[in-house]
Each structure stands twice: as C-alpha cells, then as structure tokens.
Amino acid sequence: MSIKIVTLCGSVRPGNYTAMALELVHDEFRKMPGVELIPLRLDGLELPLPGLPAKNPDAIAQFQETVASATGVLLASPEYHGGISSPMKLAIDNLGFPSKLAGKPVSLLGVAAGTIGAIKSTEQLRAICAHIGAVPLPLAVSVANVQQVFDAEGHCLDAGTEKYIRRAARNLIDYINDAVCPKVSLEAILRGQVEEG
C-alpha cells in the first residue's frame, strides 16, 4: 500500500529550530521507497481561534482533508513555557470534531532550549493526541539545547543527535509497516472473501 505522511511544524517563526529538526526528518522520509511526504505549513492557513469563523474556509477544509487522508502524521513542536506551542494547539483544534487525527499513528518530535529537552511539551502533546483518539507512538524524540545543535543555516552539528532526530521518521514508518499495513491487507482479504461468498 502507498504510505502518505503528513507533517506539521508547530513554529511559524522564520529560521526556527523546530523546522530545522523537521527538515532532517523530511530528508529521512524522502529516502524511503513508497512514502509520499506532505509537509504542511501553518503560517499560511489563517487558522481561526476556536469559536470564530474561518477567514478562508476552503483552506481549512483542505487542511482537514489532507490530514484525514494521511496514513500517519508527525507533529513537531517547540516547548514554550512548559507546554506545546500555540500554533500547534490551534492546528489540532482546527482539525474538527471528531478530529481528523483520530485513529492515526502520530510520531512526536519536540525541541527545547533547556537541558532536559522538550519532555513537558511532548508529554502534553501525547496526552492531547490520545484524548482526541489518535495513536501517539511511545518513542517521542526530544531535542535538548537545540540552539547548540544547529548552526544558523540549519546544519546539525552533532552526528549522534542527527541520527536520533531522524529516528522520528523511522519510528512512524516501522509502526505503519508492522501494525497498519498488515491490518489493511487482512481487511482487504476478508472483504474479498465476503464479496466472493
């Protein structure tokens, strides 16, 4: 089966470290045969605050449809004030109810300036994903001291950390190959038997 991966970057600041880390993940996905990568940018969506009408309802509908059609999703968020970024939460809030993330495997990537990494934000994101019915994967990738990990051009300065960041892509694809693809194949076989019988 074709695997469609959607990624969301929870920072909209130009030159942000979350996007730098996410670009390594994107590069890893692009190396994988049979994987279609769809990176979504939040800064152009004009996401409305909950309860307010959208300025561009067609863009929001397309955003929801793109996420709904994904095999898996990767959410990348910086840690701000002990939690996920407001753009990331706003994106999740604009995915409807029931959420378009429901039932989807979700890989989590967090970056933080502090020495303990993005532990709080990835755990908060895990809880939100579980609450809306998504399947957050257990091995979140949390990058500490991120301002020392990347240079101004977005190059990773540590080979071990780069390998660790790239693991966010492998975690998601491994889960899809081990848990999602066999289920889809079995369902197709069973449907075929039902139709033949």
Secondary structure, DSSP 8 states (H G I E B T S, - for coil): --EEEEEEES--STT-HHHHHHHHHHHHHHTSTTEEEEEE-STTS----TTS--SSHHHHHHHHHHHHT-SEEEEEEEEETTEE-HHHHHHHHTTTTTTTTTT-EEEEEEE-SSTT-SHHHHHHHHHHHHHTT-EE-S--EEESSHHHHB-TT--BS-HHHHHHHHHHHHHHHHHIIIIIHHHHHHHHHHHHHHHH-
